[in-house]
């Protein structure tokens, strides 16, 4: 577990540091859009990306999070809209070309 406290962060508004009035480490589920570049410049990395699906779903999505998978090169493709389904997200990552 991370040992984060309000003193770990400095929040500024128009250059003036603000007091952190409320501190909560949460535990709320995340909604994350995973954007994967698929241009020829990164094609050599695609096999590595294929192996990251379960790591992404287990750590970022955890139990209650949701994710979308978006790829882009000369066009943008939403290959998986937001879902809580780990298997669907892992399959999209594994199928990235």
C-alpha positions as CSV (number, residue, x, y, z in Angstrom):
1,X,0.0,0.0,0.0
2,X,1.2,3.5,-0.8
3,X,2.0,5.7,2.1
4,X,0.4,8.9,0.7
5,X,-0.5,11.8,2.8
6,X,-1.7,15.3,2.0
7,X,1.9,16.5,2.5
8,X,2.8,14.4,-0.5
9,X,1.0,16.7,-2.9
10,X,1.0,20.4,-3.7
11,X,-2.1,21.8,-5.4
12,X,-1.9,25.2,-7.1
13,X,-4.5,27.4,-8.5
14,X,-3.2,30.3,-10.6
15,X,0.2,29.9,-9.0
16,X,-1.1,30.0,-5.5
17,X,-0.8,26.8,-3.4
18,X,-4.1,25.6,-2.0
19,X,-4.8,23.8,1.2
20,X,-6.0,20.3,0.8
21,X,-9.3,20.4,2.8
22,X,-10.3,16.8,2.3
23,X,-8.1,13.7,2.0
24,X,-9.4,10.3,1.0
25,X,-7.4,7.5,-0.6
26,X,-10.6,6.3,-2.0
27,X,-11.0,2.8,-3.2
28,X,-13.5,4.0,-5.7
29,X,-13.4,2.0,-9.0
30,X,-11.6,3.6,-11.9
31,X,-12.9,4.1,-15.4
32,X,-9.8,4.0,-17.7
33,X,-9.5,4.4,-21.5
34,X,-6.5,2.4,-22.7
35,X,-5.2,4.1,-25.9
36,X,-2.8,2.0,-27.9
37,X,-0.8,3.4,-30.9
38,X,-0.8,0.9,-33.7
39,X,1.3,2.7,-36.3
40,X,4.2,1.1,-38.1
41,X,6.5,3.0,-35.7
42,X,5.4,0.9,-32.8
43,X,4.5,-2.4,-34.5
44,X,7.6,-4.1,-33.0
45,X,6.1,-3.5,-29.5
46,X,2.8,-5.1,-30.3
47,X,3.8,-8.6,-29.0
48,X,4.7,-7.0,-25.7
49,X,1.4,-5.2,-25.5
50,X,-0.4,-8.5,-26.2
51,X,1.0,-9.9,-22.9
52,X,-0.1,-6.9,-20.8
53,X,-3.8,-7.6,-20.8
54,X,-4.1,-9.5,-17.6
55,X,-1.7,-7.1,-15.8
56,X,-3.9,-4.2,-16.9
57,X,-7.2,-5.8,-15.9
58,X,-6.0,-7.1,-12.6
59,X,-4.2,-3.9,-11.4
60,X,-6.0,-1.0,-13.1
61,X,-9.5,-2.4,-13.4
62,X,-9.2,-4.4,-10.2
63,X,-12.5,-5.8,-9.0
64,X,-14.9,-2.9,-9.8
65,X,-13.2,-0.8,-12.5
66,X,-14.1,-0.5,-16.1
67,X,-12.0,0.1,-19.2
68,X,-12.3,0.9,-22.8
69,X,-9.7,0.0,-25.4
70,X,-9.0,2.5,-28.2
71,X,-6.4,2.0,-31.0
72,X,-5.1,4.6,-33.4
73,X,-2.7,5.0,-36.3
74,X,-4.2,7.1,-39.2
75,X,-7.6,6.6,-37.7
76,X,-9.1,6.1,-34.2
77,X,-11.0,2.9,-33.4
78,X,-12.9,2.2,-30.2
79,X,-12.3,-1.6,-30.2
80,X,-13.9,-2.1,-26.8
81,X,-16.4,0.4,-25.3
82,X,-16.3,0.8,-21.5
83,X,-17.0,-2.5,-19.8
84,X,-16.4,-4.2,-16.5
85,X,-15.6,-7.5,-18.4
86,X,-12.0,-8.3,-17.8
87,X,-12.0,-11.1,-20.5
88,X,-13.3,-8.7,-23.2
89,X,-10.6,-6.1,-22.4
90,X,-7.9,-8.7,-22.3
91,X,-9.1,-10.1,-25.7
92,X,-9.0,-6.7,-27.3
93,X,-5.5,-6.1,-26.0
94,X,-4.4,-9.5,-27.2
95,X,-6.0,-9.0,-30.6
96,X,-4.4,-5.6,-31.2
97,X,-2.7,-5.6,-34.6
